[in-house]
């Protein structure tokens, strides 16, 4: 894959699932995929990952796909962990097993329906940092301040943030109300990106303005 892939995508507009409220802040996760399609011989929507031999580029590329809420069969993600689209864990996520990778926070992995996670890599995370952001805004692309909200994130690029916290210990999620937010570029590079944040602090939408 072209190693300029990540930077090319920065110039494209991409979005998550619109509005979505996490059901349980303590145990739901945000599953990042690249696209949805119906593979030959199947029915309904299936999630596709991203293929790149460089894990760092695959991890970054998944920023520009979509996000769906899932529940895991184990407390710690690893080989054999199954993911479900319902809290009762009756509907396993339909992920296409073609060697492409998916992401939950810093975990990059492949997935097979019926087997679960088949291989997993935990990417190195940057230190938690305090940033300032504007908002809330009901729609994307309100890019000006004032930057009155101080929060904490575990990323060094705004468009790669998975969750937003009110405290440095990362225990109190920011209540985002499904609104859109922009970060002060002097505290974290934002590159013209607004993020949609739900009431559990999870990023549920992305728009490169």
PyMOL commands that set and color helices and strands:
alter all, ss='L'
color gray80, all
select helices_A, chain A and resi 5-10+55-64+158-160
alter helices_A, ss='H'
color red, helices_A
select strands_A, chain A and resi 28-33+35-37+46-48+66-72+83-84+102-104+107-112+116-122+129-137+149-153+179-183+193-197+203-208
alter strands_A, ss='S'
color yellow, strands_A
deselect
rebuild
show_as cartoon
